[in-house]
Amino acid sequence: MPEIRQNIVDDLSSLTTESWRTFRIMAETVDALDTLNHLDCNCVSIFGSARSKPDSPEYRDAEQIARLLCKAGYGIITGGGPGVMEAANKGAYEEGGVSVGLHIELPHEQGCNQYVKTRCNFRYFFIRKFMFVKYATAYVVMPGGMGTIDELSEAFVLAQTGRTRPFPVILYDSAYWKGLVDWLRESMVGRGFIGESEIDRLVTMCDTPEQVVEYLNKVIIL
C-alpha cells in the first residue's frame, strides 16, 4: 500500500512539473518577442560552425558578408556563439549595424560572443528556431555541422510546405554544399521524394560575399 501511494505521488509530481514547464516556455517566448519586435530593419540569419577559427575562410567570409549586408541596410541574426556566429556578429557590430544573438544554454557550449548588441537567451531549441524564422528576411548558411544542417532543413521544410512565407536560402561555398545538393537531386528527386523545382525555387548557392548581397538585393525589397 505505501508503494502504491508513493507511485501516485511521484506521478502527480511529474505532471505538475510538466504543467509548470509550459509557463517557462511561454515566458521565454514572450521575452524574445518583446526584445526582437524592436528590430527596425530586415534581418538576415547567418548560420555556420561554432568550431570555425578566426583564420578560417568561412570565418573571414562570414564577417565580410555581415559587414556588406549592414552597409546595404540589413541587420544580422546569429546563434550568438563562437565561430561563424561570432564572425557575423563582429562584421555587423564593427559596421555599426544590428547585431542579434539568439543564445542557447548548453552545458558544453561556450558563452555568447562579445559582438552581440541585442541578446536573447533560450533554454528550448524550438523557441529559438522559431525566432530565427520569424525575424529573418533570408538565411545565409555557411559551412557547418549537424546544427547547421538542422537549421537549413527546418527552413526548407517550412517554406516547402507553405508554413512560412518563402524567403531566400543561400548556401555559401558551393564546393562545400555541392555534394549535398547533388544528393538531393540524384537521390531524393530521383525517387520522387522531392521535386527538382522545389530545390531550384528555395535554394541558391553563392561563392563570394558580394554575390550574397547582390542576390539578396535582387529578390528583397528593403
FENFEN-V736828 format. One record per residue. N is the residue number from 1. RES is the residue in three letters. SS is DSSP state (2 for helix, 1 for strand, 0 for the rest). BURIAL is 1 if it has 9 or more other C-alpha atoms within 8 Angstrom, else 0. Layout:
BEGIN
{{N | RES | SS | BURIAL} {N | RES | SS | BURIAL}}
END
This chain:
BEGIN
{{1 | MET | 0 | 0} {2 | PRO | 2 | 0} {3 | GLU | 2 | 0} {4 | ILE | 2 | 0} {5 | ARG | 2 | 0} {6 | GLN | 2 | 0} {7 | ASN | 2 | 0} {8 | ILE | 2 | 0} {9 | VAL | 2 | 0} {10 | ASP | 2 | 0} {11 | ASP | 2 | 0} {12 | LEU | 2 | 0} {13 | SER | 2 | 0} {14 | SER | 2 | 0} {15 | LEU | 2 | 0} {16 | THR | 2 | 0} {17 | THR | 2 | 0} {18 | GLU | 2 | 0} {19 | SER | 2 | 0} {20 | TRP | 2 | 0} {21 | ARG | 2 | 0} {22 | THR | 2 | 0} {23 | PHE | 2 | 0} {24 | ARG | 2 | 0} {25 | ILE | 2 | 1} {26 | MET | 2 | 0} {27 | ALA | 2 | 0} {28 | GLU | 2 | 1} {29 | THR | 2 | 1} {30 | VAL | 2 | 0} {31 | ASP | 2 | 1} {32 | ALA | 2 | 1} {33 | LEU | 2 | 1} {34 | ASP | 2 | 0} {35 | THR | 2 | 1} {36 | LEU | 2 | 0} {37 | ASN | 0 | 0} {38 | HIS | 0 | 0} {39 | LEU | 0 | 0} {40 | ASP | 0 | 0} {41 | CYS | 0 | 0} {42 | ASN | 0 | 1} {43 | CYS | 1 | 1} {44 | VAL | 1 | 1} {45 | SER | 1 | 1} {46 | ILE | 1 | 1} {47 | PHE | 1 | 1} {48 | GLY | 0 | 1} {49 | SER | 0 | 1} {50 | ALA | 0 | 1} {51 | ARG | 0 | 0} {52 | SER | 0 | 1} {53 | LYS | 0 | 0} {54 | PRO | 0 | 0} {55 | ASP | 0 | 0} {56 | SER | 0 | 0} {57 | PRO | 2 | 0} {58 | GLU | 2 | 1} {59 | TYR | 2 | 1} {60 | ARG | 2 | 1} {61 | ASP | 2 | 1} {62 | ALA | 2 | 1} {63 | GLU | 2 | 1} {64 | GLN | 2 | 1} {65 | ILE | 2 | 1} {66 | ALA | 2 | 1} {67 | ARG | 2 | 1} {68 | LEU | 2 | 1} {69 | LEU | 2 | 1} {70 | CYS | 2 | 1} {71 | LYS | 2 | 1} {72 | ALA | 0 | 0} {73 | GLY | 0 | 1} {74 | TYR | 0 | 1} {75 | GLY | 1 | 1} {76 | ILE | 1 | 1} {77 | ILE | 1 | 1} {78 | THR | 1 | 1} {79 | GLY | 0 | 1} {80 | GLY | 0 | 1} {81 | GLY | 0 | 1} {82 | PRO | 0 | 1} {83 | GLY | 0 | 1} {84 | VAL | 2 | 1} {85 | MET | 2 | 1} {86 | GLU | 2 | 1} {87 | ALA | 2 | 1} {88 | ALA | 2 | 1} {89 | ASN | 2 | 1} {90 | LYS | 2 | 1} {91 | GLY | 2 | 1} {92 | ALA | 2 | 1} {93 | TYR | 2 | 1} {94 | GLU | 2 | 0} {95 | GLU | 2 | 1} {96 | GLY | 0 | 0} {97 | GLY | 0 | 1} {98 | VAL | 0 | 1} {99 | SER | 1 | 1} {100 | VAL | 1 | 1} {101 | GLY | 1 | 1} {102 | LEU | 1 | 1} {103 | HIS | 1 | 1} {104 | ILE | 1 | 1} {105 | GLU | 0 | 0} {106 | LEU | 0 | 0} {107 | PRO | 0 | 0} {108 | HIS | 0 | 0} {109 | GLU | 0 | 0} {110 | GLN | 0 | 0} {111 | GLY | 0 | 0} {112 | CYS | 0 | 1} {113 | ASN | 0 | 1} {114 | GLN | 0 | 0} {115 | TYR | 0 | 1} {116 | VAL | 0 | 1} {117 | LYS | 0 | 1} {118 | THR | 1 | 1} {119 | ARG | 1 | 1} {120 | CYS | 1 | 1} {121 | ASN | 1 | 1} {122 | PHE | 1 | 1} {123 | ARG | 0 | 0} {124 | TYR | 0 | 0} {125 | PHE | 2 | 0} {126 | PHE | 2 | 0} {127 | ILE | 2 | 1} {128 | ARG | 2 | 1} {129 | LYS | 2 | 1} {130 | PHE | 2 | 0} {131 | MET | 2 | 1} {132 | PHE | 2 | 1} {133 | VAL | 2 | 0} {134 | LYS | 2 | 0} {135 | TYR | 0 | 1} {136 | ALA | 1 | 1} {137 | THR | 1 | 1} {138 | ALA | 1 | 1} {139 | TYR | 1 | 1} {140 | VAL | 1 | 1} {141 | VAL | 1 | 1} {142 | MET | 0 | 1} {143 | PRO | 0 | 1} {144 | GLY | 0 | 1} {145 | GLY | 0 | 0} {146 | MET | 2 | 0} {147 | GLY | 2 | 0} {148 | THR | 2 | 1} {149 | ILE | 2 | 1} {150 | ASP | 2 | 0} {151 | GLU | 2 | 1} {152 | LEU | 2 | 1} {153 | SER | 2 | 0} {154 | GLU | 2 | 0} {155 | ALA | 2 | 1} {156 | PHE | 2 | 1} {157 | VAL | 2 | 0} {158 | LEU | 2 | 1} {159 | ALA | 2 | 1} {160 | GLN | 2 | 1} {161 | THR | 0 | 0} {162 | GLY | 0 | 0} {163 | ARG | 0 | 0} {164 | THR | 0 | 0} {165 | ARG | 0 | 0} {166 | PRO | 0 | 0} {167 | PHE | 0 | 1} {168 | PRO | 1 | 1} {169 | VAL | 1 | 1} {170 | ILE | 1 | 1} {171 | LEU | 1 | 1} {172 | TYR | 1 | 1} {173 | ASP | 0 | 1} {174 | SER | 2 | 1} {175 | ALA | 2 | 0} {176 | TYR | 2 | 0} {177 | TRP | 2 | 1} {178 | LYS | 2 | 0} {179 | GLY | 2 | 0} {180 | LEU | 2 | 0} {181 | VAL | 2 | 0} {182 | ASP | 2 | 0} {183 | TRP | 2 | 1} {184 | LEU | 2 | 1} {185 | ARG | 2 | 1} {186 | GLU | 2 | 0} {187 | SER | 2 | 0} {188 | MET | 2 | 1} {189 | VAL | 2 | 1} {190 | GLY | 0 | 0} {191 | ARG | 0 | 0} {192 | GLY | 0 | 0} {193 | PHE | 0 | 0} {194 | ILE | 0 | 0} {195 | GLY | 0 | 0} {196 | GLU | 2 | 0} {197 | SER | 2 | 0} {198 | GLU | 2 | 1} {199 | ILE | 2 | 0} {200 | ASP | 2 | 0} {201 | ARG | 2 | 0} {202 | LEU | 2 | 1} {203 | VAL | 1 | 1} {204 | THR | 1 | 1} {205 | MET | 1 | 1} {206 | CYS | 1 | 1} {207 | ASP | 0 | 1} {208 | THR | 0 | 1} {209 | PRO | 2 | 1} {210 | GLU | 2 | 0} {211 | GLN | 2 | 1} {212 | VAL | 2 | 1} {213 | VAL | 2 | 1} {214 | GLU | 2 | 0} {215 | TYR | 2 | 0} {216 | LEU | 2 | 1} {217 | ASN | 2 | 0} {218 | LYS | 2 | 0} {219 | VAL | 2 | 0} {220 | ILE | 0 | 0} {221 | ILE | 0 | 0} {222 | LEU | 0 | 0}}
END
